[in-house]
């Protein structure tokens, strides 16, 4: 009786699958955060440049 329960637990891979999905989700999240951070810095630079050009055009 005890050996069949232990064998079933050893053969059950559902926990490992859940952990794998969790690791994949974490990796995707880290990649998305990195990409959005980089894109945000680029957008900030672009909008600052545009704002400066508009300020120059208005003051002339």
N, CA, C and O atoms as a Maestro MAE file, in Angstrom:
{
 s_m_m2io_version
 :::
 2.0.0
}

f_m_ct {
 s_m_title
 :::
 protein
 m_atom[240] {
  # First column is atom index #
  i_m_mmod_type
  r_m_x_coord
  r_m_y_coord
  r_m_z_coord
  i_m_residue_number
  s_m_chain_name
  s_m_pdb_residue_name
  s_m_pdb_atom_name
  i_m_atomic_number
  :::
  1 25 0.824 -1.194 0.000 1 A "UNK " " N  " 7
  2 3 0.000 0.000 0.000 1 A "UNK " " CA " 6
  3 2 0.873 1.264 0.000 1 A "UNK " " C  " 6
  4 15 0.664 2.164 -0.813 1 A "UNK " " O  " 8
  5 25 1.849 1.326 0.915 2 A "UNK " " N  " 7
  6 3 2.711 2.504 1.002 2 A "UNK " " CA " 6
  7 2 3.586 2.642 -0.235 2 A "UNK " " C  " 6
  8 15 3.852 3.758 -0.681 2 A "UNK " " O  " 8
  9 25 4.033 1.536 -0.787 3 A "UNK " " N  " 7
  10 3 4.898 1.625 -1.967 3 A "UNK " " CA " 6
  11 2 4.135 2.134 -3.184 3 A "UNK " " C  " 6
  12 15 4.717 2.828 -4.019 3 A "UNK " " O  " 8
  13 25 2.855 1.811 -3.308 4 A "UNK " " N  " 7
  14 3 2.092 2.326 -4.459 4 A "UNK " " CA " 6
  15 2 1.875 3.833 -4.349 4 A "UNK " " C  " 6
  16 15 1.895 4.538 -5.359 4 A "UNK " " O  " 8
  17 25 1.671 4.323 -3.151 5 A "UNK " " N  " 7
  18 3 1.516 5.775 -2.963 5 A "UNK " " CA " 6
  19 2 2.824 6.482 -3.293 5 A "UNK " " C  " 6
  20 15 2.816 7.518 -3.958 5 A "UNK " " O  " 8
  21 25 3.929 5.941 -2.844 6 A "UNK " " N  " 7
  22 3 5.239 6.533 -3.121 6 A "UNK " " CA " 6
  23 2 5.535 6.488 -4.616 6 A "UNK " " C  " 6
  24 15 6.036 7.460 -5.181 6 A "UNK " " O  " 8
  25 25 5.226 5.363 -5.256 7 A "UNK " " N  " 7
  26 3 5.449 5.255 -6.700 7 A "UNK " " CA " 6
  27 2 4.602 6.265 -7.471 7 A "UNK " " C  " 6
  28 15 5.075 6.852 -8.444 7 A "UNK " " O  " 8
  29 25 3.361 6.472 -7.048 8 A "UNK " " N  " 7
  30 3 2.501 7.456 -7.708 8 A "UNK " " CA " 6
  31 2 3.071 8.866 -7.547 8 A "UNK " " C  " 6
  32 15 3.054 9.659 -8.489 8 A "UNK " " O  " 8
  33 25 3.570 9.170 -6.361 9 A "UNK " " N  " 7
  34 3 4.159 10.489 -6.131 9 A "UNK " " CA " 6
  35 2 5.415 10.701 -6.969 9 A "UNK " " C  " 6
  36 15 5.649 11.799 -7.473 9 A "UNK " " O  " 8
  37 25 6.216 9.660 -7.118 10 A "UNK " " N  " 7
  38 3 7.436 9.773 -7.901 10 A "UNK " " CA " 6
  39 2 7.140 9.936 -9.386 10 A "UNK " " C  " 6
  40 15 7.907 10.578 -10.103 10 A "UNK " " O  " 8
  41 25 6.036 9.361 -9.852 11 A "UNK " " N  " 7
  42 3 5.685 9.437 -11.272 11 A "UNK " " CA " 6
  43 2 4.885 10.697 -11.621 11 A "UNK " " C  " 6
  44 15 4.742 11.033 -12.797 11 A "UNK " " O  " 8
  45 25 4.369 11.387 -10.617 12 A "UNK " " N  " 7
  46 3 3.572 12.582 -10.858 12 A "UNK " " CA " 6
  47 2 4.486 13.744 -11.241 12 A "UNK " " C  " 6
  48 15 5.345 14.147 -10.457 12 A "UNK " " O  " 8
  49 25 4.298 14.281 -12.451 13 A "UNK " " N  " 7
  50 3 5.139 15.369 -12.936 13 A "UNK " " CA " 6
  51 2 4.372 16.684 -13.052 13 A "UNK " " C  " 6
  52 15 4.885 17.629 -13.652 13 A "UNK " " O  " 8
  53 25 3.186 16.776 -12.512 14 A "UNK " " N  " 7
  54 3 2.395 17.999 -12.659 14 A "UNK " " CA " 6
  55 2 3.032 19.173 -11.931 14 A "UNK " " C  " 6
  56 15 2.946 20.305 -12.409 14 A "UNK " " O  " 8
  57 25 3.656 18.942 -10.815 15 A "UNK " " N  " 7
  58 3 4.334 20.011 -10.082 15 A "UNK " " CA " 6
  59 2 5.520 20.547 -10.858 15 A "UNK " " C  " 6
  60 15 5.759 21.754 -10.887 15 A "UNK " " O  " 8
  61 25 6.268 19.645 -11.491 16 A "UNK " " N  " 7
  62 3 7.421 20.071 -12.293 16 A "UNK " " CA " 6
  63 2 6.967 20.902 -13.485 16 A "UNK " " C  " 6
  64 15 7.622 21.877 -13.852 16 A "UNK " " O  " 8
  65 25 5.855 20.521 -14.087 17 A "UNK " " N  " 7
  66 3 5.334 21.278 -15.219 17 A "UNK " " CA " 6
  67 2 4.918 22.677 -14.782 17 A "UNK " " C  " 6
  68 15 5.183 23.650 -15.487 17 A "UNK " " O  " 8
  69 25 4.275 22.787 -13.638 18 A "UNK " " N  " 7
  70 3 3.860 24.096 -13.130 18 A "UNK " " CA " 6
  71 2 5.076 24.975 -12.854 18 A "UNK " " C  " 6
  72 15 5.049 26.175 -13.128 18 A "UNK " " O  " 8
  73 25 6.122 24.395 -12.324 19 A "UNK " " N  " 7
  74 3 7.347 25.155 -12.056 19 A "UNK " " CA " 6
  75 2 7.972 25.627 -13.366 19 A "UNK " " C  " 6
  76 15 8.448 26.759 -13.455 19 A "UNK " " O  " 8
  77 25 7.972 24.758 -14.389 20 A "UNK " " N  " 7
  78 3 8.519 25.151 -15.687 20 A "UNK " " CA " 6
  79 2 7.737 26.321 -16.272 20 A "UNK " " C  " 6
  80 15 8.331 27.271 -16.782 20 A "UNK " " O  " 8
  81 25 6.415 26.258 -16.201 21 A "UNK " " N  " 7
  82 3 5.602 27.362 -16.711 21 A "UNK " " CA " 6
  83 2 5.875 28.642 -15.924 21 A "UNK " " C  " 6
  84 15 5.918 29.728 -16.502 21 A "UNK " " O  " 8
  85 25 6.057 28.522 -14.636 22 A "UNK " " N  " 7
  86 3 6.378 29.683 -13.814 22 A "UNK " " CA " 6
  87 2 7.709 30.304 -14.204 22 A "UNK " " C  " 6
  88 15 7.830 31.528 -14.264 22 A "UNK " " O  " 8
  89 25 8.709 29.471 -14.468 23 A "UNK " " N  " 7
  90 3 10.017 29.982 -14.886 23 A "UNK " " CA " 6
  91 2 9.943 30.658 -16.251 23 A "UNK " " C  " 6
  92 15 10.584 31.685 -16.474 23 A "UNK " " O  " 8
  93 25 9.160 30.080 -17.166 24 A "UNK " " N  " 7
  94 3 8.995 30.694 -18.483 24 A "UNK " " CA " 6
  95 2 8.314 32.048 -18.345 24 A "UNK " " C  " 6
  96 15 8.728 33.017 -18.981 24 A "UNK " " O  " 8
  97 25 7.272 32.124 -17.520 25 A "UNK " " N  " 7
  98 3 6.570 33.392 -17.308 25 A "UNK " " CA " 6
  99 2 7.508 34.440 -16.706 25 A "UNK " " C  " 6
  100 15 7.460 35.608 -17.092 25 A "UNK " " O  " 8
  101 25 8.350 34.034 -15.775 26 A "UNK " " N  " 7
  102 3 9.302 34.961 -15.168 26 A "UNK " " CA " 6
  103 2 10.306 35.466 -16.196 26 A "UNK " " C  " 6
  104 15 10.640 36.651 -16.205 26 A "UNK " " O  " 8
  105 25 10.786 34.584 -17.056 27 A "UNK " " N  " 7
  106 3 11.741 34.973 -18.091 27 A "UNK " " CA " 6
  107 2 11.111 35.953 -19.076 27 A "UNK " " C  " 6
  108 15 11.737 36.945 -19.450 27 A "UNK " " O  " 8
  109 25 9.884 35.682 -19.494 28 A "UNK " " N  " 7
  110 3 9.188 36.586 -20.412 28 A "UNK " " CA " 6
  111 2 8.978 37.945 -19.746 28 A "UNK " " C  " 6
  112 15 9.130 38.980 -20.395 28 A "UNK " " O  " 8
  113 25 8.633 37.952 -18.466 29 A "UNK " " N  " 7
  114 3 8.419 39.211 -17.747 29 A "UNK " " CA " 6
  115 2 9.701 40.037 -17.674 29 A "UNK " " C  " 6
  116 15 9.676 41.250 -17.885 29 A "UNK " " O  " 8
  117 25 10.799 39.391 -17.382 30 A "UNK " " N  " 7
  118 3 12.082 40.101 -17.299 30 A "UNK " " CA " 6
  119 2 12.451 40.684 -18.661 30 A "UNK " " C  " 6
  120 15 12.912 41.823 -18.745 30 A "UNK " " O  " 8
  121 25 12.251 39.905 -19.730 31 A "UNK " " N  " 7
  122 3 12.556 40.400 -21.077 31 A "UNK " " CA " 6
  123 2 11.658 41.583 -21.438 31 A "UNK " " C  " 6
  124 15 12.124 42.562 -22.021 31 A "UNK " " O  " 8
  125 25 10.378 41.494 -21.093 32 A "UNK " " N  " 7
  126 3 9.443 42.584 -21.399 32 A "UNK " " CA " 6
  127 2 9.808 43.846 -20.631 32 A "UNK " " C  " 6
  128 15 9.771 44.942 -21.192 32 A "UNK " " O  " 8
  129 25 10.156 43.711 -19.374 33 A "UNK " " N  " 7
  130 3 10.538 44.876 -18.565 33 A "UNK " " CA " 6
  131 2 11.789 45.533 -19.142 33 A "UNK " " C  " 6
  132 15 11.869 46.758 -19.231 33 A "UNK " " O  " 8
  133 25 12.762 44.715 -19.532 34 A "UNK " " N  " 7
  134 3 13.985 45.264 -20.133 34 A "UNK " " CA " 6
  135 2 13.711 46.000 -21.429 34 A "UNK " " C  " 6
  136 15 14.250 47.083 -21.655 34 A "UNK " " O  " 8
  137 25 12.875 45.421 -22.287 35 A "UNK " " N  " 7
  138 3 12.556 46.059 -23.568 35 A "UNK " " CA " 6
  139 2 11.780 47.348 -23.358 35 A "UNK " " C  " 6
  140 15 12.057 48.354 -24.010 35 A "UNK " " O  " 8
  141 25 10.814 47.324 -22.454 36 A "UNK " " N  " 7
  142 3 10.016 48.529 -22.206 36 A "UNK " " CA " 6
  143 2 10.835 49.633 -21.562 36 A "UNK " " C  " 6
  144 15 10.617 50.811 -21.845 36 A "UNK " " O  " 8
  145 25 11.765 49.271 -20.705 37 A "UNK " " N  " 7
  146 3 12.635 50.272 -20.086 37 A "UNK " " CA " 6
  147 2 13.500 50.948 -21.139 37 A "UNK " " C  " 6
  148 15 13.634 52.172 -21.145 37 A "UNK " " O  " 8
  149 25 14.083 50.159 -22.023 38 A "UNK " " N  " 7
  150 3 14.910 50.712 -23.091 38 A "UNK " " CA " 6
  151 2 14.084 51.591 -24.016 38 A "UNK " " C  " 6
  152 15 14.510 52.684 -24.390 38 A "UNK " " O  " 8
  153 25 12.908 51.114 -24.379 39 A "UNK " " N  " 7
  154 3 12.040 51.889 -25.260 39 A "UNK " " CA " 6
  155 2 11.592 53.175 -24.571 39 A "UNK " " C  " 6
  156 15 11.484 54.217 -25.218 39 A "UNK " " O  " 8
  157 25 11.332 53.115 -23.278 40 A "UNK " " N  " 7
  158 3 10.924 54.303 -22.538 40 A "UNK " " CA " 6
  159 2 11.992 55.372 -22.539 40 A "UNK " " C  " 6
  160 15 11.691 56.558 -22.671 40 A "UNK " " O  " 8
  161 25 13.249 54.958 -22.390 41 A "UNK " " N  " 7
  162 3 14.352 55.926 -22.413 41 A "UNK " " CA " 6
  163 2 14.475 56.561 -23.799 41 A "UNK " " C  " 6
  164 15 14.728 57.760 -23.910 41 A "UNK " " O  " 8
  165 25 14.301 55.775 -24.837 42 A "UNK " " N  " 7
  166 3 14.365 56.303 -26.198 42 A "UNK " " CA " 6
  167 2 13.230 57.291 -26.446 42 A "UNK " " C  " 6
  168 15 13.437 58.344 -27.048 42 A "UNK " " O  " 8
  169 25 12.044 56.950 -25.983 43 A "UNK " " N  " 7
  170 3 10.903 57.849 -26.156 43 A "UNK " " CA " 6
  171 2 11.098 59.150 -25.393 43 A "UNK " " C  " 6
  172 15 10.743 60.225 -25.876 43 A "UNK " " O  " 8
  173 25 11.666 59.042 -24.197 44 A "UNK " " N  " 7
  174 3 11.912 60.254 -23.407 44 A "UNK " " CA " 6
  175 2 12.879 61.179 -24.140 44 A "UNK " " C  " 6
  176 15 12.667 62.391 -24.189 44 A "UNK " " O  " 8
  177 25 13.924 60.615 -24.700 45 A "UNK " " N  " 7
  178 3 14.894 61.410 -25.457 45 A "UNK " " CA " 6
  179 2 14.223 62.063 -26.667 45 A "UNK " " C  " 6
  180 15 14.440 63.243 -26.943 45 A "UNK " " O  " 8
  181 25 13.415 61.296 -27.380 46 A "UNK " " N  " 7
  182 3 12.757 61.822 -28.568 46 A "UNK " " CA " 6
  183 2 11.814 62.972 -28.211 46 A "UNK " " C  " 6
  184 15 11.833 64.014 -28.866 46 A "UNK " " O  " 8
  185 25 10.994 62.791 -27.179 47 A "UNK " " N  " 7
  186 3 10.052 63.835 -26.798 47 A "UNK " " CA " 6
  187 2 10.754 65.069 -26.250 47 A "UNK " " C  " 6
  188 15 10.279 66.188 -26.448 47 A "UNK " " O  " 8
  189 25 11.868 64.884 -25.570 48 A "UNK " " N  " 7
  190 3 12.640 66.026 -25.080 48 A "UNK " " CA " 6
  191 2 13.188 66.832 -26.254 48 A "UNK " " C  " 6
  192 15 13.167 68.062 -26.233 48 A "UNK " " O  " 8
  193 25 13.677 66.136 -27.274 49 A "UNK " " N  " 7
  194 3 14.188 66.810 -28.468 49 A "UNK " " CA " 6
  195 2 13.078 67.582 -29.175 49 A "UNK " " C  " 6
  196 15 13.262 68.740 -29.552 49 A "UNK " " O  " 8
  197 25 11.925 66.935 -29.352 50 A "UNK " " N  " 7
  198 3 10.799 67.586 -30.009 50 A "UNK " " CA " 6
  199 2 10.349 68.796 -29.213 50 A "UNK " " C  " 6
  200 15 10.067 69.845 -29.792 50 A "UNK " " O  " 8
  201 25 10.276 68.670 -27.902 51 A "UNK " " N  " 7
  202 3 9.873 69.779 -27.052 51 A "UNK " " CA " 6
  203 2 10.844 70.950 -27.169 51 A "UNK " " C  " 6
  204 15 10.424 72.106 -27.227 51 A "UNK " " O  " 8
  205 25 12.126 70.654 -27.204 52 A "UNK " " N  " 7
  206 3 13.121 71.704 -27.357 52 A "UNK " " CA " 6
  207 2 12.992 72.421 -28.687 52 A "UNK " " C  " 6
  208 15 13.083 73.647 -28.750 52 A "UNK " " O  " 8
  209 25 12.778 71.654 -29.757 53 A "UNK " " N  " 7
  210 3 12.613 72.257 -31.090 53 A "UNK " " CA " 6
  211 2 11.359 73.131 -31.137 53 A "UNK " " C  " 6
  212 15 11.377 74.204 -31.739 53 A "UNK " " O  " 8
  213 25 10.278 72.684 -30.512 54 A "UNK " " N  " 7
  214 3 9.053 73.469 -30.486 54 A "UNK " " CA " 6
  215 2 9.246 74.763 -29.687 54 A "UNK " " C  " 6
  216 15 8.752 75.821 -30.076 54 A "UNK " " O  " 8
  217 25 9.960 74.663 -28.582 55 A "UNK " " N  " 7
  218 3 10.240 75.861 -27.774 55 A "UNK " " CA " 6
  219 2 11.051 76.868 -28.584 55 A "UNK " " C  " 6
  220 15 10.795 78.070 -28.513 55 A "UNK " " O  " 8
  221 25 12.031 76.384 -29.355 56 A "UNK " " N  " 7
  222 3 12.852 77.261 -30.197 56 A "UNK " " CA " 6
  223 2 11.978 77.929 -31.265 56 A "UNK " " C  " 6
  224 15 12.127 79.119 -31.544 56 A "UNK " " O  " 8
  225 25 11.065 77.151 -31.859 57 A "UNK " " N  " 7
  226 3 10.226 77.684 -32.939 57 A "UNK " " CA " 6
  227 2 9.259 78.730 -32.406 57 A "UNK " " C  " 6
  228 15 8.985 79.712 -33.095 57 A "UNK " " O  " 8
  229 25 8.739 78.549 -31.209 58 A "UNK " " N  " 7
  230 3 7.782 79.483 -30.635 58 A "UNK " " CA " 6
  231 2 8.487 80.770 -30.211 58 A "UNK " " C  " 6
  232 15 7.926 81.855 -30.364 58 A "UNK " " O  " 8
  233 25 9.701 80.667 -29.684 59 A "UNK " " N  " 7
  234 3 10.403 81.850 -29.183 59 A "UNK " " CA " 6
  235 2 10.972 82.716 -30.295 59 A "UNK " " C  " 6
  236 15 11.340 83.862 -30.034 59 A "UNK " " O  " 8
  237 25 11.058 82.226 -31.508 60 A "UNK " " N  " 7
  238 3 11.614 83.017 -32.612 60 A "UNK " " CA " 6
  239 2 10.660 84.030 -33.130 60 A "UNK " " C  " 6
  240 15 10.987 84.769 -34.058 60 A "UNK " " O  " 8
  :::
 }
 m_bond[239] {
  # First column is bond index #
  i_m_from
  i_m_to
  i_m_order
  :::
  1 1 2 1
  2 2 3 1
  3 3 4 2
  4 3 5 1
  5 5 6 1
  6 6 7 1
  7 7 8 2
  8 7 9 1
  9 9 10 1
  10 10 11 1
  11 11 12 2
  12 11 13 1
  13 13 14 1
  14 14 15 1
  15 15 16 2
  16 15 17 1
  17 17 18 1
  18 18 19 1
  19 19 20 2
  20 19 21 1
  21 21 22 1
  22 22 23 1
  23 23 24 2
  24 23 25 1
  25 25 26 1
  26 26 27 1
  27 27 28 2
  28 27 29 1
  29 29 30 1
  30 30 31 1
  31 31 32 2
  32 31 33 1
  33 33 34 1
  34 34 35 1
  35 35 36 2
  36 35 37 1
  37 37 38 1
  38 38 39 1
  39 39 40 2
  40 39 41 1
  41 41 42 1
  42 42 43 1
  43 43 44 2
  44 43 45 1
  45 45 46 1
  46 46 47 1
  47 47 48 2
  48 47 49 1
  49 49 50 1
  50 50 51 1
  51 51 52 2
  52 51 53 1
  53 53 54 1
  54 54 55 1
  55 55 56 2
  56 55 57 1
  57 57 58 1
  58 58 59 1
  59 59 60 2
  60 59 61 1
  61 61 62 1
  62 62 63 1
  63 63 64 2
  64 63 65 1
  65 65 66 1
  66 66 67 1
  67 67 68 2
  68 67 69 1
  69 69 70 1
  70 70 71 1
  71 71 72 2
  72 71 73 1
  73 73 74 1
  74 74 75 1
  75 75 76 2
  76 75 77 1
  77 77 78 1
  78 78 79 1
  79 79 80 2
  80 79 81 1
  81 81 82 1
  82 82 83 1
  83 83 84 2
  84 83 85 1
  85 85 86 1
  86 86 87 1
  87 87 88 2
  88 87 89 1
  89 89 90 1
  90 90 91 1
  91 91 92 2
  92 91 93 1
  93 93 94 1
  94 94 95 1
  95 95 96 2
  96 95 97 1
  97 97 98 1
  98 98 99 1
  99 99 100 2
  100 99 101 1
  101 101 102 1
  102 102 103 1
  103 103 104 2
  104 103 105 1
  105 105 106 1
  106 106 107 1
  107 107 108 2
  108 107 109 1
  109 109 110 1
  110 110 111 1
  111 111 112 2
  112 111 113 1
  113 113 114 1
  114 114 115 1
  115 115 116 2
  116 115 117 1
  117 117 118 1
  118 118 119 1
  119 119 120 2
  120 119 121 1
  121 121 122 1
  122 122 123 1
  123 123 124 2
  124 123 125 1
  125 125 126 1
  126 126 127 1
  127 127 128 2
  128 127 129 1
  129 129 130 1
  130 130 131 1
  131 131 132 2
  132 131 133 1
  133 133 134 1
  134 134 135 1
  135 135 136 2
  136 135 137 1
  137 137 138 1
  138 138 139 1
  139 139 140 2
  140 139 141 1
  141 141 142 1
  142 142 143 1
  143 143 144 2
  144 143 145 1
  145 145 146 1
  146 146 147 1
  147 147 148 2
  148 147 149 1
  149 149 150 1
  150 150 151 1
  151 151 152 2
  152 151 153 1
  153 153 154 1
  154 154 155 1
  155 155 156 2
  156 155 157 1
  157 157 158 1
  158 158 159 1
  159 159 160 2
  160 159 161 1
  161 161 162 1
  162 162 163 1
  163 163 164 2
  164 163 165 1
  165 165 166 1
  166 166 167 1
  167 167 168 2
  168 167 169 1
  169 169 170 1
  170 170 171 1
  171 171 172 2
  172 171 173 1
  173 173 174 1
  174 174 175 1
  175 175 176 2
  176 175 177 1
  177 177 178 1
  178 178 179 1
  179 179 180 2
  180 179 181 1
  181 181 182 1
  182 182 183 1
  183 183 184 2
  184 183 185 1
  185 185 186 1
  186 186 187 1
  187 187 188 2
  188 187 189 1
  189 189 190 1
  190 190 191 1
  191 191 192 2
  192 191 193 1
  193 193 194 1
  194 194 195 1
  195 195 196 2
  196 195 197 1
  197 197 198 1
  198 198 199 1
  199 199 200 2
  200 199 201 1
  201 201 202 1
  202 202 203 1
  203 203 204 2
  204 203 205 1
  205 205 206 1
  206 206 207 1
  207 207 208 2
  208 207 209 1
  209 209 210 1
  210 210 211 1
  211 211 212 2
  212 211 213 1
  213 213 214 1
  214 214 215 1
  215 215 216 2
  216 215 217 1
  217 217 218 1
  218 218 219 1
  219 219 220 2
  220 219 221 1
  221 221 222 1
  222 222 223 1
  223 223 224 2
  224 223 225 1
  225 225 226 1
  226 226 227 1
  227 227 228 2
  228 227 229 1
  229 229 230 1
  230 230 231 1
  231 231 232 2
  232 231 233 1
  233 233 234 1
  234 234 235 1
  235 235 236 2
  236 235 237 1
  237 237 238 1
  238 238 239 1
  239 239 240 2
  :::
 }
}
